Amino acid sequence: MELTTNNLQGLFSIRGFMSIIEILVVIVMVLYIIFAFILHRQIKMMNKSFSTPQAPLLSMAGIFHLMLSLVVAALALLSVMAR
């Protein structure tokens, strides 16, 4: 793709700006899913090494957080693809 004035004007228009923002939102959501997965793994490792009465509650909170981040990321991806 050749870099021309029309391409740059399209990039700096409202539609081009919104496209960049949508791509950044999807990238951030993927990074957040990775964070949620790592957090879930850390909770599992903590529960194995340090037993508390609240271990099932913490484990469920970690699973809920991971699932919720997957749902939100899927919704964000669907909204970007629907445009």
N, C-alpha and C positions, 0 to 999 in steps of 0.2 A: 504494500500500500504506500503510495507516494504521499509525502507530507505537503499539502497545499494549503492555501489560505482558507478555502472552503472547509477543509477538514478541521482546521484550528478554530474557525468560527463555530462549527458544529459542536466541538468539544467544549467551548466556553459558553454555549447557550444554556438555557435552563434545562432542556432535555439532556444535553451532554453531561451537565453537572449532576442531574438526578441519576443518570446511568452510572457515573462514577461512585456516587453515594450508595447505590444499590449493591454494586460489586463490593464495596468496602464493608457493608453490613453483612453480606454473606461470608466474607473472609473472617470478620470478627466473630460471627456465630460459629464457624468451624473451629476457631481457636478456643472459644468458650466451651464447646463440646469436649475438646481435648482436656481443658482444665477440669471439667466436671468428671471426666473419666479418671483422671489422675487423683482427684479428690476422693472419689469412690474407692479407688485402690488403696489410698492411704487410710481410709476409715476401716477397710477390711484388715489391713496389716496391723492397725492399732488395736482392733478388737481381738486379734489373735495373740498379741503380745501383752495386752493389758486388759484384763477382764473387769467390767463394771456392770452393775445392774441396768444401766442405761444403754448397753451395747446394742440390743435390738432396735431401740429407738434411733440411735445414731446411724445404724445400718439402713434402716428404712428411710431416714432423712436423706442419706447419700443416694440411695436408689431413686427416690422421688426427685431429687435435684437433677440427676442424670437424665431421667425420663422427661422431665419438664424442659430441660435444655434441648433435647432431641426434638420435642414437639415444636418448640418455638423456632428452632432452626429450620425445621421442615416447612412451617408456615411462612417464614421469611423467604425461603427458597421458592416456594410456590407463588408467593406474591411477586417476586422478581420475574419468574418465568411467565406469569400471566400477562405481563405488560407487553 
